[in-house]
Amino acid sequence: MLKRSSTMQTGRPPAIGPETAKVSQPPLREGVDAVFDALERAAVVAEGGAASGVVEIVSPEAFAALAHADPRAVRVRLDRVVMGADPEGGLDALLETGALGALFPEVHAMVGFGDGEWRHKDVWKHTKQVVRQAVPRLEVRWASLFHDIGKVKTRTISPEGKVHFLGHAEVGTRMFDKLDRRMPLFAHEPTLKTTVSFLVLHHLRANQYDPAWTDSAVRRFARELGVHLDDLLCLARADITTKRPEKRRKGLGQISELADRINKLAAEDARVPPLPKGVGDAIVKAFELKPSPKIGEIKRALDQAIESGEIEPHLPSEAYVAFVAANRARFGV
């Protein structure tokens, strides 16, 4: 059981990132009060307030102990950090007190990772900017914080000097799932946890959109993302942090175009039935069937094939007759 205790001079403070202010080795604090003070300080900063007092570094063990003993209380304060008007300041405050390294070492590993000699953007600065730019929705803000954690483990540099992070979304998802098993901060909200994991895994997909995509490809994209579609598009917009205005404009424009096409196709599909009138009669004639409930079964199976992207909607009846003919066993004709 955690006990409230006074500050202690034992131990070694965790390393402070290069972006944080220099502090003259403040005492290492322990106990519940120390953890709550550190988290509250970060939350206040993120919400636009001024940090009071000197920076006090708290032991990693104290953060971990409270996160297991009272994860909801810790999450409430962390939620305020990521949801604040100044999450960058709040995240830096977590870094200063040792909270970031203790609770999320996967995120802490991004501090100072990149820029300079590595010929790629500083991933920590980028991550903080993405969190700030993201819509203030809990799922999107948390996914913004974790979306690039896989880059630390996947960075490679080609002989030509090009930097790659191949598979960092997949690696980052596994890292988040492992983090969740180690630190039960999301255990009481399984839907949030699942959404964050999904967004980390798929965060690159919207930015891969090309105007040359067919309507079928756009429908498939929307169908595969399902209920997470809007969150993912919001994360994709936030993930554009380039300082080049033209590149930023192009990136945001492509995501907007993708969203517009998804909405347009959804409206068309809702207004016009996917199968043309008379397709039932065409099936009866083509396969010499008698009018019966069997025709309705075939049409429902065709609807499912359209929904799964196997065949386009709104084609002439002949196209669906040919599709049935090519899959006789499946349709039972």
N, C-alpha and C positions, 0 to 999 in steps of 0.2 A: 504494500500500500504506500502510495506517495505521501511524503511528509513535507510540510512547508518548512523551509529552512532559510538561514541567512546566507549571505554571500560567502564563498570560499576562495582561497588563493591557490588551490591545488589544480593540477592538470595543465594542459597546453591548449590555448585557444585554437580553434580551427583557422585555417588560412583564409585571409581576406582577399577578395578579388581585386584586380588592378583598378577597377572603376570606383571602388568605394573610397571614402575618405580615410586618411591615415589616422589610426588611433594609437595611443601610447599604452599598449598592453593593459587594458582594463581588467579588473578581477573577473575570474571565471565564476559565474553564478550557477547555482543548483536549485532544484525544487520547483514546485508548482507556481509559486508567485513569479519566479524568474521567467518561466516559459510564457505565462500569460502576459507579463509586462512586455516581453519581446514581441509577441504576436500582436498585442494591442498597439504597440508603437508602430509596427509596420502597417496595420490597418488604418490608423489615423493618418499616416503619411499618404497612403493610397487614396484616402478620401479627401485629400487636400489640406489636411491640418499640418501643424508644425510639430516636429519631433521634440519632445521635452527631455532635458537631462542629457547626460553623456551616454554614449553607446556602451552597453554592457553585454558582453559575450556570454552565452549560456552553454553549458556542456551538452554535447550531442546526446548523451544518455538521458538527460532531463527531458529533452524534446521527444525522444523515442518513447520514454516511459509514459508521458502524458498522452501521446498519440494513441497508445494502446489502452490506457486506462480510461480516457474520455475523448474518443476520436471526434465525437460530434462537437464538443466545445472547441477543439482545435480547428475543425473544418469551418465553423462559423466565422472565425477570425481570418482564416485563409481565404474564404469566399469574399470577404470584404476587401482583401488585398487585390485579388484578380478582378473584382467587379468595380473597383474604385475608379474615380476620374483620372487618377495618376498611378496606374498599376506599376509603371516603371520605377517610380520612387518607392512604392511599397515593396517591390521585389528586391530593390537594392537594400532596403532596411532589413529584410529577411536575411540577405547575404551578410550584412554587417554583424548581426547578432549570432550568426552560426545556424540559424533556423533552416536556411535553404539547404546547406550541406547535410544537416542532420535528418531532415524529413525527405528531401528529394535530391540525393547525391547524383542522380541521373541528370537533373537540371543543372546542378552546381558544376558538373563536368564541362558544361558549355561556356562557363565564364572564362574569358580570355582565349577561347578556341576560335582561331581564324584571324583574318586581317593581317596586315604586315607581310611577313615572309611567307605566309601560307597561301597568298594569292586568292583568298576567298573572303567573303564578308564575315565580320565578327558575328558568330552564331548567337551569342548571348544578347548583344545589342539588337540583332534582328528579331530574336524571340520576344524581347520586351516590347519592341515596336509593334509586332503582330498582336500581342495581347492588348495593347492600347488601342490599336486600330479596329479590333474586333467589336462586333455589336455586343452590348452589355447583356449577354445571355450566358448563363452559367456554363452550359455545355460547350459553347464556342470559346469562351474565355479559357476554360481549363484545357481544352484541346489545343488552343493557341500556345499555351505554356509548354505542352509536351510534344508538339508536332514534330520537332526536329531533334529530339534527344538521340535518335538513332544515328545522327551524323557523326558523332564522336567515334563510334565503333566502325563506321563504314568508309571513312575518308581514304581515298587512294589518289596518288598523283602519277599521271602517266609520264613516260619519258619526255614527252613534249611539254611537260609542266602543267597540263590541265588537271584540275581537281574534280574528282567525282565522288558522289555519295550513293553509289548504286545499292538499291534495296533498303535505304535508310527508313522508309515508311514502315516496311515489314519488321525490320529490326526494332524500330522505335515502339511499335505496337507490342512486341514481345517484352520489351523493357518496361513498358507501362503496366502490363499484366503482372509482371514479376514484382514491380513496385507495389502494386495493389495487394499482392499476397503478403508482402513484407510489412506494409504500413496500412492498417485498415481504415484509412480516412474516407474511402468511398464505399465501404462495405454496407452501410445502412441505406445507400441509394443505388441499388443495382442498375436501374435504368440509366442514371447519369454515368455510371462507370462503363456500361456497355456502349453508350453513345460516344463518350470520349475516346474509347478504344477504336471504335469504328471510324471516327473522324481522323484520328492519327493515321490509321491504315490507309485511308482513301484521300488524304489531304491534297495529293498531287493531281488527282484525276480531272478536276474542273479546269485546271491550267493546261491540260493536254488537249483541250478542245481545239478543233480546227473547223473553220467555216465550211470546209469541204465535206464534213460529216453528213451522211444521208439522214433523212427523217427517221429511218429505222434505227440508226445508230443513236440519235438523240433520244428516241423513245426508250431504247435499251438502257442508256445511261440513267435516265430518270427512274426507270423501273428498278434497276439494280440498287440505286441509292435509297429508294423508298421514302420512309418518313424522315430520313436524315438529309434529304435533298437541300432544303433551305439552309440548314446549319452548315452543310459542306460548302455551299456557294458563298455564304458569309465568311467562312474561314479562308476560302480561296482569295476573296477580295482583300482580306486583312493580310494575307501572306505576301502581298505585293509591296515591297518596301524599297524598291529602287529609287535612287535620287534623280534619275533621268526622266524628265517629264513625259517625253514621247513614249518611252518604254512603259511607263506607268499607265499612260492613257490607253495604249494598245492592250495591255493586260486586262485592265478593268473593262475596256470595251468588249473584249472577247467573252468575258464572263457574263456581261450584260446581254450580249447577243445569244449566248447559250440559254440563259434564263428566259429570254423572250421567245426563243424557239420552243422551249419546253412548254411554256404557258400557251402558246398559240396552238401547238399540236394537241395539248390536253383539251383545249376548248373545242377544237375541231372534232376530236374523237368523242367528246361528250355530246356534241350536237348531231353528228352523223353516225348512224350505226356502222360498225366496221364492215359488215357483209352487205353486198348490194341486194336490192329487191330482185326477186326471181331466182336467187341462187338455189333455193330448194327445188324449184321446178327443173332447173338445169341439171341438178344431181339426179333427180328422178329419171329424166330422159337419158342421161349419159350412162347410167348403170342399170337401166330398165327395172327400176324399183317401183313398188306401189306406194301411194301416199300412206304414211304410217308414222307412229312415234319415232321410228328409226331415223327419219329425215331430221327431226328435231335434235336427236342425239348427234348426228353428223355435224349439224350447224353449231351446236355447242362446242364440239371438239375443234371445229374451225376457229371459233372465237378464242379458245384457249391457245391455239397455235399462233394466232395473231398477237395475243397478249404476251406470249413468251418470245415474240420476235422472229418466229420461224417463217412467217410470211407477212407481207405488208397488208394493212387494211385498205378498204376502198378501191380494190382492184375489180376488173370485170369478172363476171361469173365464171368465164372460161378459165381464169387463172386458178380459182378455187376448185373447179372440177379437175383440173390437171394435178393440183396438189393432192386431192383425195385419191386420184388414180395412181399417183406415185407412192401412196402409203395405204394401199388397199387393206392390208392386214390390220393396220392401226384403226381404220375407220369401219372395218367389218363389211366391206363390199366386194 
